[in-house]
Amino acid sequence: MDDDFEFSNSPPSFQNMGDLIKDAEPKGLNPGLIVLLVIGGLLLTFLVGNYVLYSYAQKTLPPRKKKPISKKKMKKERLKQGVSAPGE
C-alpha cells in the first residue's frame, strides 16, 4: 500500500476544518443579533415611555369623580344595614 496516506481521527470531510476555523474572521454583526437589539430597544422605549406618561398623569390629572348613587340604591343599602329610610 502507499505510505503517503495518513490516517486521522476525524472523517476526511472535516480534516481541513481546523484551518477554516483559524482563518475565520468576524464579518460584522450577526443579522439576528441586530433584529434582536432593534426589537429589544423598541420594547424598552415603549415601556419607559409608558412609565413616564403614567407618572406624569398621576401628578397632573385630578382624581376621578365617583358616579352618583341613585336614590333606589341608597335605599337598598340602608335597608341592608338595618337603618330605615326616612319617611317610612
Phi, psi and chi 1 to 4 in degrees:
 res  aa     phi    psi   chi1   chi2   chi3   chi4
   1 MET       -  164.6  -64.2 -168.8   96.2      -
   2 ASP   -76.4  139.8  -65.5  -30.2      -      -
   3 ASP   -88.1   -4.6  -67.5  -28.7      -      -
   4 ASP   -69.4  -33.1  -50.2  -12.8      -      -
   5 PHE   -74.9  130.8 -171.8   73.4      -      -
   6 GLU  -111.4  136.6  -64.6  179.0   14.3      -
   7 PHE   -89.9  139.3  -72.1  101.4      -      -
   8 SER  -130.1  168.0   64.9      -      -      -
   9 ASN   -78.7  -19.2  -67.3  -22.3      -      -
  10 SER  -101.6  154.1   60.0      -      -      -
  11 PRO   -61.9  157.8  -11.6   17.6      -      -
  12 PRO   -61.5  -29.1   -5.4    5.8      -      -
  13 SER   -70.8  -20.2   59.1      -      -      -
  14 PHE  -105.4    6.4  -66.9  110.0      -      -
  15 GLN   -64.9  -38.9  -75.5  178.7   -5.3      -
  16 ASN   -94.9    6.9  -63.6  -31.4      -      -
  17 MET   -68.2  -30.9  -78.0  -58.4 -101.6      -
  18 GLY   -59.6  -40.1      -      -      -      -
  19 ASP   -67.8  -38.5  -63.9  -25.4      -      -
  20 LEU   -65.8  -39.2  -72.6  175.2      -      -
  21 ILE   -67.9  -38.9  -66.9  172.4      -      -
  22 LYS   -67.7  -36.0  -69.8  176.7 -173.0  173.4
  23 ASP   -85.0  -10.3  -64.4  -22.6      -      -
  24 ALA   -68.2  130.0      -      -      -      -
  25 GLU  -116.1  145.7  -64.3  179.7   14.4      -
  26 PRO   -64.4  131.7   11.5  -17.2      -      -
  27 LYS  -110.2   44.8  -61.2  176.9 -178.4  175.6
  28 GLY   101.3 -173.1      -      -      -      -
  29 LEU   -80.2  149.3  -67.5  175.6      -      -
  30 ASN   -67.1  132.0 -174.4   -2.1      -      -
  31 PRO   -59.0  -34.8  -20.4   27.9      -      -
  32 GLY   -63.7  -37.2      -      -      -      -
  33 LEU   -66.5  -39.1  179.8   63.8      -      -
  34 ILE   -62.8  -45.9  -66.1  172.0      -      -
  35 VAL   -61.8  -43.0  169.9      -      -      -
  36 LEU   -62.2  -42.5 -174.1   66.7      -      -
  37 LEU   -65.9  -39.9  -71.6  174.1      -      -
  38 VAL   -65.4  -47.3  168.0      -      -      -
  39 ILE   -65.5  -41.2  -67.9  175.0      -      -
  40 GLY   -63.3  -39.6      -      -      -      -
  41 GLY   -64.8  -42.7      -      -      -      -
  42 LEU   -65.0  -41.3  -70.6  173.9      -      -
  43 LEU   -64.8  -43.0 -177.6   64.5      -      -
  44 LEU   -64.3  -41.7 -174.7   65.7      -      -
  45 THR   -61.6  -42.4  -55.1      -      -      -
  46 PHE   -61.3  -46.6  176.0   75.3      -      -
  47 LEU   -67.5  -41.2  -67.2  174.2      -      -
  48 VAL   -66.1  -41.4  169.0      -      -      -
  49 GLY   -61.6  -41.9      -      -      -      -
  50 ASN   -63.6  -40.7  -86.3  -13.4      -      -
  51 TYR   -64.3  -42.4  175.9   74.3      -      -
  52 VAL   -63.5  -45.7  169.1      -      -      -
  53 LEU   -63.6  -40.0  -75.0  173.8      -      -
  54 TYR   -63.5  -45.3  174.8   77.1      -      -
  55 SER   -67.8  -36.6   59.6      -      -      -
  56 TYR   -64.8  -41.8  174.3   74.2      -      -
  57 ALA   -66.8  -36.3      -      -      -      -
  58 GLN   -63.8  -33.8  -69.3  -64.4  -44.9      -
  59 LYS   -79.6  -38.1  -68.4  177.0 -172.2  174.3
  60 THR   -99.0  -33.4   58.0      -      -      -
  61 LEU   -78.2  143.6  -68.6  176.8      -      -
  62 PRO   -72.0  157.8   25.6  -32.7      -      -
  63 PRO   -64.7  151.2   17.0  -24.9      -      -
  64 ARG   -69.8  143.7  -67.0  177.7   64.7 -176.7
  65 LYS   -83.1  145.5  -67.1 -177.7 -179.8  178.1
  66 LYS   -79.8  151.0  -66.6 -178.6  179.9  177.8
  67 LYS   -69.4  142.6  -77.3 -174.5  175.3 -179.6
  68 PRO   -68.7  141.1   20.6  -27.8      -      -
  69 ILE   -90.5  135.5  -59.3  173.8      -      -
  70 SER   -71.3  160.9   68.1      -      -      -
  71 LYS   -65.1  -35.3  -70.4 -178.5 -179.5  179.4
  72 LYS   -62.7  -44.1  -76.9 -175.9 -179.6  179.3
  73 LYS   -65.6  -39.7  -75.5 -174.4 -178.9  178.3
  74 MET   -61.5  -40.4  -74.3  178.4   61.2      -
  75 LYS   -64.3  -43.6 -158.6  172.8 -165.2  179.9
  76 LYS   -63.4  -40.9  -78.0 -176.6 -177.1  178.9
  77 GLU   -63.8  -42.0  -73.5  -65.6  -38.3      -
  78 ARG   -65.5  -39.0  -74.4 -175.5 -174.1  152.9
  79 LEU   -66.4  -37.1  -73.5  174.6      -      -
  80 LYS   -64.4  -35.9  -77.8 -178.6 -175.8  176.4
  81 GLN   -81.0   -9.8  -68.4  173.9    0.5      -
  82 GLY    93.3    4.3      -      -      -      -
  83 VAL   -94.3  127.4  177.5      -      -      -
  84 SER   -75.3  144.1   62.7      -      -      -
  85 ALA   -70.0  146.0      -      -      -      -
  86 PRO   -65.1  141.6   20.0  -28.0      -      -
  87 GLY    90.4    5.6      -      -      -      -
  88 GLU  -118.2      -  -71.1 -171.3   13.5      -
